[in-house]
């Protein structure tokens, strides 16, 4: 659950939206929507896809913080 809260806090810290994160996930081959994303972040949804979303979202945010992800739509 800590990883999920970490994603939420990092998005807030950088004023990034879930829409932005969803589009970044899509560019990496993970197709999701706002409802599924919300369920994953809140811990309601678990499993392989949720784990993949969490891991990839953290990777995206790591890259963003290092300046290697284009912002596009916030």
Secondary structure, DSSP 8 states (H G I E B T S, - for coil): -HHHHHHHHHHHHTT--HHHHHHHHHHTT----HHHHHHHHHTS--SHHHHHHHHHHHHHHHHHHTT-S-----
